[in-house]
Amino acid sequence: MSKNFSPEIQAAVENFFAEDDWHYEPMDENGVFRLGITLKNKFKNARIFMNVLNNGIVCLSVIPMGADEKNMAQVNEFIARANYGLNHGNFELDFRDGEIRYKTSLICGKEIPTFDQIKEMLYINVMMLERYGNGLAEVMFGMSTPEEAIKRCEEED
């Protein structure tokens, strides 16, 4: 099986993790690093998957709880409202299993990404989970409408 990722980008990500003091699982045979983060919101934590490609990186931050059938429409509305106007990345909802994640990507072509580029990509994911996490939880548990929750999330800036 041929490797579909860049060893140079892999090394850049590993160097970033070491310099920025991140604890992570070594990259697997598919080019994916796994790490966890602690959040300061109702979800408390999330898993991050950094997928090294031949020409860049995709970073996915997955919250530990998914939407269920009864709140899928409200969660979908919340995500659509949150995504509107975002410049870097987006929330995603998997309608098959309710998984909710935030995604950023870095396309670098033949260049090797810098420390600052990797940091910005990863930190945007974390910041968006922090910014919208409590509102998302309120919608998931029927404590708020999507519109009200988004308003509170975006007023806290």
For each residue, the residues with C-beta under 8 A, 3 or more apart:
1: 29
2:
3: 7 29 31
4: 30 31 53 54
5: 9 10 27 30 31 51 52 53 54
6: 9 10 52 53 54 55
7: 3 10 11
8: 11 12 112
9: 5 6 12 13 52 53 56 57 108 112 113
10: 5 6 7 13 14 27 31 52
11: 7 8 14 15
12: 8 9 15 16 112 113 114 115 118
13: 9 10 16 17 27 33 50 52 57 113 118
14: 10 11 17 18 27
15: 11 12 18 19 115
16: 12 13 19 20 22 115 118 119 122
17: 13 14 20 22 24 33 35
18: 14 15 21
19: 15 16 115
20: 16 17 115 119
21: 18
22: 16 17 35
23: 35 36
24: 17 33 34 35 50
25: 28 33 34 35
26: 33
27: 5 10 13 14 31 32 33 52
28: 25 31 32 34
29: 1 3
30: 4 5 51
31: 3 4 5 10 27 28 51 52 53
32: 27 28 49 50 51 52
33: 13 17 24 25 26 27 49 50 52
34: 24 25 28 47 48 49 50
35: 17 22 23 24 25 47 48 50
36: 23 45 46 47 48
37: 45 46 48 61 126 129
38: 44 45
39: 43 44 45 46 126 129 130 133
40: 130
41: 44 129 130 133 134 137
42: 133 134 137
43: 39 46 63 64 65 129 133 136 137
44: 38 39 41 64
45: 36 37 38 39 64
46: 36 37 39 43 61 62 63 64 129
47: 34 35 36 61 62 64
48: 34 35 36 37 59 60 61 62 122 125
49: 32 33 34 59 60 62
50: 13 24 32 33 34 35 57 58 59 122
51: 5 30 31 32 57 58 59 60
52: 5 6 9 10 13 27 31 32 33 57
53: 4 5 6 9 31 56 57 58
54: 4 5 6
55: 6 107 108 109 110
56: 9 53 105 106 107 108 109 113
57: 9 13 50 51 52 53 105 106 108 113 118 121
58: 50 51 53 103 104 105
59: 48 49 50 51 103 104 105 106 121 122 125
60: 48 49 51 101 102 103 125
61: 37 46 47 48 101 102 103 125 126 128 129
62: 46 47 48 49 99 100 101
63: 43 46 66 100 101 129 133 136
64: 43 44 45 46 47
65: 43 100 137 140
66: 63 94 97 98 99 100
67: 71 72 75 76 93 98 100 140
68: 71 72 98
69: 72 98
70:
71: 67 68 74 75 139 140 141 142
72: 67 68 69 75 76 93 95 98
73: 76 77
74: 71 77 78 139 140 142 145 146
75: 67 71 72 78 79 93 98 100 136 139 140 146
76: 67 72 73 79 80 93 95
77: 73 74 80 81 146 147
78: 74 75 81 82 132 135 136 139 146 149 150
79: 75 76 82 83 91 92 93 100 136
80: 76 77 83 84
81: 77 78 84 146 147 150
82: 78 79 86 91 128 132 135 136 150 153
83: 79 80 86 90 91
84: 80 81
85:
86: 82 83 89 90 128
87:
88: 104 120 124
89: 86 102 103 104 105 124 125 128
90: 83 86 102 103
91: 79 82 83 100 101 102 103 128 132
92: 79 100 101 102 103
93: 67 72 75 76 79 98 99 100
94: 66 97 98 99 100
95: 72 76 98
96:
97: 66 94
98: 66 67 68 69 72 75 93 94 95
99: 62 66 93 94
100: 62 63 65 66 67 75 79 91 92 93 94 136
101: 60 61 62 63 91 92
102: 60 61 89 90 91 92 125 128 129
103: 58 59 60 61 89 90 91 92 125
104: 58 59 88 89 121 122 124 125
105: 56 57 58 59 89 121
106: 56 57 59 113 117 118 121
107: 55 56
108: 9 55 56 57 111 112 113 117
109: 55 56
110: 55
111: 108
112: 8 9 12 108
113: 9 12 13 56 57 106 108 117 118
114: 12 117 118
115: 12 15 16 19 20 118 119
116: 119 120
117: 106 108 113 114 120 121
118: 12 13 16 57 106 113 114 115 121 122
119: 16 20 115 116 122 123
120: 88 116 117 123 124
121: 57 59 104 105 106 117 118 124 125
122: 16 48 50 59 104 118 119 125 126
123: 119 120 126 127
124: 88 89 104 120 121 127 128
125: 48 59 60 61 89 102 103 104 121 122 128 129
126: 37 39 61 122 123 129 130
127: 123 124 130 131
128: 61 82 86 89 91 102 124 125 131 132
129: 37 39 41 43 46 61 63 102 125 126 132 133
130: 39 40 41 126 127 133
131: 127 128 153 154 156 157
132: 78 82 91 128 129 135 136 150 153
133: 39 41 42 43 63 129 130 136 137
134: 41 42 137 138 152 153
135: 78 82 132 138 139 144 149 150 152 153
136: 43 63 75 78 79 82 100 132 133 139 140 149
137: 41 42 43 65 133 134 140 141 143
138: 134 135 141 143 144 149
139: 71 74 75 78 135 136 142 143 144 145 146 149
140: 65 67 71 74 75 136 137
141: 71 137 138
142: 71 74 139
143: 137 138 139
144: 135 138 139 148 149 152
145: 74 139 148 149
146: 74 75 77 78 81 139 149 150
147: 77 81 150 151
148: 144 145 151 152
149: 78 135 136 138 139 144 145 146 152 153
150: 78 81 82 132 135 146 147 153 154
151: 147 148 154 155
152: 134 135 144 148 149 155 156
153: 82 131 132 134 135 149 150 156
154: 131 150 151 157
155: 151 152
156: 131 152 153
157: 131 154
